[in-house]
């Protein structure tokens, strides 16, 4: 499956990764959130730190497309999300 990328400020499918005191927050959609209705929604987000998947959060229609992960910090951090209509997208820690 192809992993799509883009500018987080222009494409609502790119996961936005933010560093927190105890880990990371992943939000799908910046500045406005990705739709989460019955026909178009985010199925899950995965967080990767230094090449290893350290967390996964699954969503249902109606959920807010945001997840926080309490994990150890790393040097290379990115997230992937899967949209039921538009596939797999990846975004890096800003």
C-alpha positions in Angstrom: 0.0 0.0 0.0 1.3 3.4 -1.0 2.0 5.8 1.9 0.9 9.4 1.0 2.4 12.6 2.3 1.8 16.3 2.0 1.9 19.6 3.8 0.0 19.3 7.2 -1.2 22.9 6.8 -2.8 22.2 3.4 -3.9 18.6 3.4 -6.3 17.4 6.2 -5.2 13.8 5.8 -1.6 14.4 7.0 -1.2 13.5 10.7 0.0 16.4 12.8 2.4 15.1 15.5 3.0 17.3 18.5 5.5 16.7 21.4 4.0 16.6 24.9 5.7 16.4 28.2 5.0 12.6 28.5 4.9 11.6 24.8 3.1 12.8 21.7 -0.3 13.9 20.4 -1.5 13.0 16.9 -4.3 15.0 15.3 -5.7 14.4 11.9 -6.4 17.7 10.4 -4.8 21.1 10.8 -6.2 23.7 11.2 -9.6 22.0 10.8 -10.2 18.4 11.8 -10.7 15.6 9.3 -14.4 14.6 8.9 -15.6 11.7 11.1 -18.9 10.8 9.6 -20.3 7.4 8.6 -19.1 7.6 5.0 -15.7 9.4 5.5 -13.6 8.8 8.6 -10.2 8.0 10.0 -10.0 4.3 11.0 -6.8 4.5 13.0 -3.6 6.3 13.8 -0.2 4.7 14.5 2.8 6.4 16.2 6.4 5.4 15.3 9.4 6.4 17.3 12.9 5.6 16.0 11.5 3.1 13.5 9.3 1.1 15.8 5.5 1.4 16.1 4.9 2.3 19.8 1.1 2.9 19.7 -2.1 2.6 17.8 -5.5 4.2 18.3 -8.6 3.1 16.5 -11.5 5.4 15.8 -15.2 5.2 15.0 -17.4 7.7 13.1 -18.2 10.6 15.4 -14.9 10.3 17.4 -12.5 13.3 17.5 -9.5 12.3 15.2 -6.9 12.8 17.9 -4.9 10.5 20.2 -2.3 11.0 22.9 0.5 8.4 23.4 2.5 8.3 26.6 5.8 6.9 25.3 9.5 7.5 25.6 10.8 10.3 23.3 12.9 9.6 20.3 14.9 11.2 17.5 12.8 10.1 14.5 9.0 10.5 15.2 6.2 10.1 12.7 2.6 9.0 12.5 0.4 7.2 10.0 -3.3 7.3 9.6 -5.7 5.4 7.5 -8.7 7.2 5.9 -11.5 4.8 4.8 -11.8 6.7 1.5 -8.3 8.1 0.8 -5.9 5.5 2.2 -2.7 5.7 4.2 -1.0 9.0 5.1 2.1 9.9 7.0 3.2 13.0 8.9 6.4 13.9 10.8 6.9 15.5 14.2 6.9 19.3 13.7 
